[in-house]
Amino acid sequence: MNKQEIISAFMFRHACKEFDPEKKIPDDDFKFILETGRLSPSSLGFEPWKFMVVQDISLREKLKDGAWGATVKLDSASHFIVCLTMKAPLIRYNSPYINDFMVNVQNWQGELLETRRKIVEKFQTIDFGLETDEKLFEWASKQCYIALANMLTSAAMIGIDSCPIEGFNRKNTESILKEEFGIDTANFGISYMAAFGYRLKEPRPKTRRPIGDVVIWK
């Protein structure tokens, strides 16, 4: 794929308001989109995400309560993702998850592991001042948005539409996730939803500021 083809994909991508409910994304294509999310970068490489794909119609209906920005998408999207973001008990520097991740995923051992632990502690407590549960969640949420951007872009590159969604009440939605989906909301919160499918109608022309207004060279 050349540079112009990539730019064309960015021009194609838009926040699709309504999808064609008769058109479904092939399994291989959606697995590709999820893989680009899985392979996304994250701060310290800790991957503080889970991507819950909600295909059950009855469960989608439950998500509508409080999700004012998702109702039409929940009815029409081929595939629908809820991003579950790790909260402080999982993502704090001395949590069992972080220890297991450094040892069994990142393969840190011995003195290098101890050095890495000190680096992570300093990063969270001093460099970024992530001293509260709320700050830790927001830091983890930022990483999840990197994965979202990559999934939206990869979808556009293969002709699939998408819509990132923040139009929901977080407290209400997390309550639904706990009661109806069995999600452990002590350890996971929601950062965003995202719908994928094929557009029902063409969007308005894309509007963006000129490059000279957004880039500063020094």
Protein Blocks (a to p, Z undefined) as FASTA:
>chain_A
ZZklmmmmmmmpccdfbdcfkbccdfklmmmmmmmmmmpccehhlopaccdddfbfklmm
mmmnopamlmmmmmmpmbdcddddddfklmpmkbmklmmmmmmmnopahjllmmmmmmmm
mmmmmmnopabfklmmmmmmmmmmmmmmmmmmmmmmnopacdddfbbcfklmmmmmmmmn
opafklpccfbdcdddddfbdcdddddddfklmcccZZ
